[in-house]
Amino acid sequence: MGIRWNLRKLMAAQEMFQTTDLGPLLAERGIHLSREQVFRLVTQPPQRLSMDTLAALCDILSCTPNDLIEVEVVNAEVRKTAGGARGSAPTVRRTSIRRPEGL
């Protein structure tokens, strides 16, 4: 599973094009982050995010958590069909590395 972090896109829709635009708006809502933390929050998906920060972002951008975070299936499992054959999954070829003779 992966996620798509849409904060930058939602900020642009609100005509906020710089990460420094977000800091004061978060501070108004009691979320005090450094400039570096705001920059990372905008430019890359967070590994951890507090509920307070998520709620503040949703309030600032007039959106829902689902607008900010989209879950993506990265490695979907291929289901078997009724005949036992698999769907159009890519073929995985296993190889082995052998030492040249004489070494």
C-alpha positions as CSV (number, residue, x, y, z in Angstrom):
1,M,0.0,0.0,0.0
2,G,1.1,3.5,-0.7
3,I,-0.3,7.0,-0.2
4,R,-0.6,10.0,-2.4
5,W,-0.1,13.2,-0.3
6,N,-2.1,16.0,-1.9
7,L,-1.3,18.9,0.4
8,R,0.7,20.9,-2.2
9,K,-2.1,20.5,-4.8
10,L,-4.8,21.6,-2.3
11,M,-2.7,24.5,-1.3
12,A,-2.3,25.6,-4.9
13,A,-6.1,25.4,-5.3
14,Q,-6.3,28.0,-2.4
15,E,-3.6,30.1,-4.1
16,M,-1.0,29.2,-1.6
17,F,2.2,28.6,-3.6
18,Q,4.9,28.8,-0.9
19,T,5.4,26.7,2.1
20,T,5.7,29.8,4.3
21,D,2.0,30.6,3.5
22,L,1.0,27.6,5.6
23,G,3.0,28.3,8.9
24,P,1.0,31.3,10.2
25,L,-2.3,29.6,9.4
26,L,-1.3,26.5,11.3
27,A,-0.1,28.7,14.2
28,E,-3.5,30.4,14.4
29,R,-5.0,27.0,15.0
30,G,-2.5,26.1,17.8
31,I,-0.1,24.0,15.6
32,H,3.4,25.4,16.0
33,L,5.9,23.9,13.5
34,S,9.3,25.2,12.4
35,R,9.8,26.4,8.9
36,E,11.7,23.1,8.1
37,Q,8.8,21.0,9.5
38,V,6.3,22.9,7.4
39,F,8.5,22.5,4.3
40,R,8.7,18.7,4.9
41,L,5.0,18.5,5.5
42,V,4.2,20.2,2.2
43,T,6.9,18.6,0.0
44,Q,6.8,14.9,1.1
45,P,4.3,12.5,2.6
46,P,4.5,12.5,6.4
47,Q,5.4,9.2,8.1
48,R,3.5,10.3,11.2
49,L,0.8,13.1,11.4
50,S,-1.0,14.2,14.6
51,M,-4.7,14.4,14.5
52,D,-4.5,18.0,15.5
53,T,-2.3,18.8,12.5
54,L,-4.6,16.9,10.2
55,A,-7.7,18.7,11.5
56,A,-5.9,22.1,11.2
57,L,-4.9,21.3,7.6
58,C,-8.5,20.2,6.7
59,D,-9.8,23.4,8.3
60,I,-7.3,25.7,6.5
61,L,-7.9,24.0,3.1
62,S,-11.7,23.3,3.5
63,C,-11.2,19.7,2.7
64,T,-11.5,16.2,4.3
65,P,-8.7,13.8,5.3
66,N,-9.7,11.8,2.2
67,D,-8.8,14.8,0.0
68,L,-5.4,15.1,1.6
69,I,-4.5,11.4,1.7
70,E,-5.3,9.0,-1.2
71,V,-4.5,5.3,-0.5
72,E,-2.9,3.6,-3.5
73,V,-2.6,-0.1,-4.0
74,V,1.0,-0.7,-5.1
75,N,1.2,-4.5,-5.4
76,A,-2.2,-5.8,-6.1
77,E,-2.7,-9.5,-5.7
78,V,-3.9,-11.3,-8.8
79,R,-7.0,-13.3,-8.3
80,K,-7.5,-16.7,-9.8
81,T,-10.2,-17.2,-12.4
82,A,-12.7,-20.0,-12.3
83,G,-10.6,-22.2,-14.6
84,G,-7.6,-21.9,-12.3
85,A,-5.7,-19.7,-14.7
86,R,-4.4,-16.4,-13.4
87,G,-5.3,-13.0,-14.8
88,S,-2.9,-10.9,-16.9
89,A,-0.2,-10.7,-14.2
90,P,3.3,-9.9,-15.3
91,T,5.6,-13.0,-15.6
92,V,8.3,-13.2,-13.0
93,R,11.4,-15.0,-14.2
94,R,13.8,-16.4,-11.6
95,T,17.4,-16.6,-12.5
96,S,20.4,-18.1,-10.8
97,I,23.9,-16.9,-10.8
98,R,26.6,-19.5,-11.3
99,R,30.3,-19.2,-10.6
100,P,32.4,-19.6,-13.8
101,E,34.1,-22.9,-13.9
102,G,37.8,-22.9,-13.1
103,L,37.5,-20.3,-10.3
